Amino acid sequence: MKFSAVIIVAFAFGQVGVQEVKEQGLALFDQAELTVKQESDPARLAHGALVLASLIKDIEASRGEALLRLAARALSKLDFIAEQGQAGGMPRVTFRSPYDVDRLWEKLFEESAELRVELVREFLAEVKADDRWKGVLLARLARSVREARAMEELVELSLAHAVSFSAVSLLFDLRGRDPERGRAIFRAALERAVRRGDLDGLYWLGAYAIPGVNLPNRFPLTDPPAPDPVLARVYIRALVDVLSQVAVWANPMPAHIYRALVNIRPHAERFAPDRVPQIDSLLAFVTSRLSPRAIAEAEQRDLERVSPETEKIEDLELRAQLARDEKIHDDLMARAAYLALTGKDFERALRLAAKLKDRGVRAELRDLIHLRAAAELSERGQWEHAAEQALAIEQPERLAVAVAGVLQKLSDKDRAALLIAQAQARIERLQTSAAKGRAFLYLAGPVMSFDVDQGRFLLSRAIEMFNATRADLNGAREAAIRIETGDFATGSVVGSYDLSSVVIEAFKKLAKADPELIQALPLAARWESAEIRAIAQAAIARSLLERVR
């Protein structure tokens, strides 16, 4: 069912009062809700409902909650475990999709936490995820909420499931602003980890009790603070007790127990000397159960972590030039180029990338360098150089993303017009309609800042191509950059991995330029995907509601 003419006419009567505009915005949001419910695919329905909830929850919380429950019902039809298990056999560089079931659940919890913690509890009972996934997610949510009571509830929920990296991140957040609360959370987490025999959680907690300690799970700290002697002593005793229990029954013996004992011993000498004999005895037992090779590998891993080799561009380039094997050459040269890129030496990075022998890897790396350079030069206000870098990108969809970024920083209409014309000509060469549709979608919003009619034309072209290919809002497709050469691997999503934000931006800009919505509403109605049509309608509704806030 496409957008009804009755609603379109309701917006065409010219100037109306504030209350009328609000009512019209809510009526249009009603239409968006009806539209998203027409979506037959559960993942798309859940995603669309979550996007709509994010647009309305701060205006009408009850509507937001209803949409979150709609998303949860859709997600209950999908197999969470199967989605989690798809990682095996994948390339080293992979990208998330906005339709990944675990990601949709994460988004559901994020939106719920911004409304009420009770919603988090409600949905927690429905998701078929393991305790570690729940613990990590809840700790991350606890870091994001502002209200103290909500944070405490989320921390309690998190620790009931697992102690994770996110939980330790929260502890370090609290270290400066509420140290007493941080210590209380640490003790509660330690008690639960000991009760569960959770060595993984205990290794994470060690990073807080003894900052900088080299345990198997290591928290990255550039300048570790001094340990709290009381917490360190309590922690060491707890860790050694659990290590003793696990080691007795372990078969085969895990090497991480050896690493933990070796690295905690110096701290035990300082903070818990009474436990050193127990550590030495346990270490002798563990060593007797491990092969010399396993011990050597464990010691090598610790050495590499404590004293990482600092790579230099010059050394990598020289080693590449001396390499006889093409794969080794490209691996070293790609690492050198990437180091130059991270240092924002774009010219040097491009020069090094040009020496790669593999044509595909060379093209990917050059596009990555041009993308980063265009973004950086735009920030510096070097428009001409930024445009040159953007237009040098080989893959047209990536080019559109880079040009859109430059346009957002540009104010000169003449320069913008020239850049838009050049980008559009390149995009027209694309053979794939889906990629061309995404490229035009990326450009539509930024182009509207200079020429509404042209931006609307690009948006219309994008819709036409999305419809022709039945494309969804996954932005991590052909444009994503994946580079793998020997030991070196890196990747980058170009643009947005979730194109809903791009659709929203384009339709909000169009609605702002078209106050009576004569053009915006019919254009939104042209999306054949119920999910995307609903998001476009909701974006227009949000634009109306923002006028009267």
Beta strands, then each sheet from edge to edge (+ up, - down):
strand 1: 481-485
strand 2: 488-492
sheet 1: 1+ 2-
end
